[in-house]
Amino acid sequence: MLGISIKGQVGIVTGAGSAYGIGRSMVIALAQAGAKAIYACDLNLGGIASLQDVVKSLGLECIVEGRQLDVASEEQTVAILKEILKCHGRFDFFIANAGYAVYRSLETLNQEHFMRAVEVMQKGPYLSVKYGSQAMMVTSAEKPKPSGSIIITSSCAAFAGAYADLAYTAVKKACNGIVESGSVQLSASNIRVNGIGPGCTKSSILTSSQLAERGEAYQLEASDEEIAKTHAKFFERGGLFNDQQKYYNRTAEPDEIAYLAAFLTSDMAAAINGQIILADSGKTVAATGEGFTGPVTAVSPMNFA
Ligand SMILES: NC(=O)c1ccc[n+]([C@@H]2O[C@H](COP(=O)([O-])OP(=O)(O)OC[C@H]3O[C@@H](n4cnc5c(N)ncnc54)[C@H](O)[C@@H]3O)[C@@H](O)[C@H]2O)c1
């Protein structure tokens, strides 16, 4: 059977502290793929205990460590990488996934908002490439050759202007540049750099972003129901519930994005480098809906009599 394996590997997933989100699902998927230890880093560590329980309940041996981290901090990022190397003697994957999305009009968006978005969602991924790669070059008896995989969570907003506000769109587009340039800069180091562009994915992002933007440790009090209500309201506003027959109007579960991260981390994706894979169920390419094509209906089943 074909299976994704990253057996024995050690790495970081940022933005993995929320109780319902892509980072959390990435930790579970990477643990299922055989990771030995994953450092789940976030400003909000509220979901870590239950994440550890889930991994244990699946019978996985992966060690999940929660760490407080502001991804905008060079000092904190380097400190965690050094801690991992001291403890495990290896570092194999860095999933730079932390982010937030506060929707502001151009009129209300100010310089501080813009620069914080740059710090978190542009500088954060840069730090993952800059220092994650150095950690991946460390060899040991368990890992005799340098290697690694860096994955940056970009967004569908990097591919179209109407998904988000100006700051978010700009920094997610920058993520794509970091992936492309990073893959070239690390081409002599046996380290791949790829990006994932999720489309509308159910998560706590729309509930937690105002808090996350402050850059301080926080706890999210919202219940699962409140989180679901908030993203449902937002998806409705985006027109996703208008024509449910269309595949591109579906919303994704965080797991669907996480499986892609597990695949890209593994050697099964050895030929994929410097790419940003849009996982949006086809929404971006369907941007104009049926305006130009005319009605798109389901094809008729083949008559195989
Ligand atoms: N959910 C979607 O529809 C969607 C679509 C496109 C892209 N994304 C991207 O996916 C990634 C994960 O988001 P999610 O939807 O799973 O939301 P989420 O809120 O569940 O997870 C994001 C996490 O990032 C953390 N974070 C924010 N700023 C941080 C910082 N400075 N340092 C450390 N952690 C920080 C938050 O505390 C939060 O726990 C983000 O980068 C987001 O931009 C999400």
The ligand as a Tripos MOL2 file, in Angstrom:
@<TRIPOS>MOLECULE
LIG
   44    48     1     0     0
SMALL
NO_CHARGES

@<TRIPOS>ATOM
      1 N1         -9.0020   29.1090    7.2190 N.am      1 LIG1
      2 C1         -8.9200   29.5960    6.0150 C.2       1 LIG1
      3 O1         -9.9300   29.7570    5.2990 O.2       1 LIG1
      4 C2         -7.5690   29.9650    5.4290 C.ar      1 LIG1
      5 C3         -7.4980   30.2790    4.0720 C.ar      1 LIG1
      6 C4         -6.2650   30.6180    3.5430 C.ar      1 LIG1
      7 C5         -5.1220   30.6220    4.3230 C.ar      1 LIG1
      8 N2         -5.2270   30.3290    5.6530 N.ar      1 LIG1
      9 C6         -3.9940   30.3450    6.4460 C.3       1 LIG1
     10 O2         -3.8740   29.1440    7.1600 O.3       1 LIG1
     11 C7         -3.0500   29.3490    8.3050 C.3       1 LIG1
     12 C8         -3.6820   28.6780    9.5050 C.3       1 LIG1
     13 O3         -4.8940   29.3420    9.8230 O.3       1 LIG1
     14 P1         -6.2170   28.5940   10.3030 P.3       1 LIG1
     15 O4         -7.2780   28.9480    9.3260 O.co2     1 LIG1
     16 O5         -5.9430   27.1890   10.6040 O.co2     1 LIG1
     17 O6         -6.5650   29.4440   11.6240 O.3       1 LIG1
     18 P2         -6.3100   29.1840   13.1900 P.3       1 LIG1
     19 O7         -6.7310   30.4500   13.8230 O.co2     1 LIG1
     20 O8         -6.9530   27.9620   13.6210 O.co2     1 LIG1
     21 O9         -4.7270   29.0250   13.2830 O.3       1 LIG1
     22 C9         -3.8440   30.1100   13.1310 C.3       1 LIG1
     23 C10        -3.0190   30.1920   14.3900 C.3       1 LIG1
     24 O10        -1.9230   31.0770   14.1570 O.3       1 LIG1
     25 C11        -1.6390   31.6610   15.3970 C.3       1 LIG1
     26 N3         -0.8440   32.8790   15.2690 N.ar      1 LIG1
     27 C12        -1.2160   34.0770   14.7750 C.ar      1 LIG1
     28 N4         -0.2170   34.9570   14.8780 N.ar      1 LIG1
     29 C13         0.8330   34.3010   15.4570 C.ar      1 LIG1
     30 C14         2.1420   34.6600   15.8270 C.ar      1 LIG1
     31 N5          2.5920   35.9060   15.6640 N.pl3     1 LIG1
     32 N6          2.9450   33.7190   16.3770 N.ar      1 LIG1
     33 C15         2.4970   32.4490   16.5750 C.ar      1 LIG1
     34 N7          1.2580   32.0590   16.2610 N.ar      1 LIG1
     35 C16         0.4290   32.9700   15.7130 C.ar      1 LIG1
     36 C17        -2.9900   31.9590   16.0020 C.3       1 LIG1
     37 O11        -2.8940   32.1440   17.4030 O.3       1 LIG1
     38 C18        -3.7880   30.7300   15.6010 C.3       1 LIG1
     39 O12        -3.8290   29.7540   16.6220 O.3       1 LIG1
     40 C19        -2.8830   30.8720    8.4190 C.3       1 LIG1
     41 O13        -1.6010   31.2250    7.9480 O.3       1 LIG1
     42 C20        -3.9450   31.4250    7.5160 C.3       1 LIG1
     43 O14        -3.6100   32.6800    7.0130 O.3       1 LIG1
     44 C21        -6.4140   29.9840    6.2280 C.ar      1 LIG1
@<TRIPOS>BOND
     1     1     2 1
     2     2     3 2
     3     2     4 1
     4     4     5 ar
     5     4    44 ar
     6     5     6 ar
     7     6     7 ar
     8     7     8 ar
     9     8     9 1
    10     8    44 ar
    11     9    10 1
    12     9    42 1
    13    10    11 1
    14    11    12 1
    15    11    40 1
    16    12    13 1
    17    13    14 1
    18    14    15 2
    19    14    16 1
    20    14    17 1
    21    17    18 1
    22    18    19 2
    23    18    20 1
    24    18    21 1
    25    21    22 1
    26    22    23 1
    27    23    24 1
    28    23    38 1
    29    24    25 1
    30    25    26 1
    31    25    36 1
    32    26    27 ar
    33    26    35 ar
    34    27    28 ar
    35    28    29 ar
    36    29    30 ar
    37    29    35 ar
    38    30    31 1
    39    30    32 ar
    40    32    33 ar
    41    33    34 ar
    42    34    35 ar
    43    36    37 1
    44    36    38 1
    45    38    39 1
    46    40    41 1
    47    40    42 1
    48    42    43 1
@<TRIPOS>SUBSTRUCTURE
     1 LIG1         1 GROUP 0 **** ****
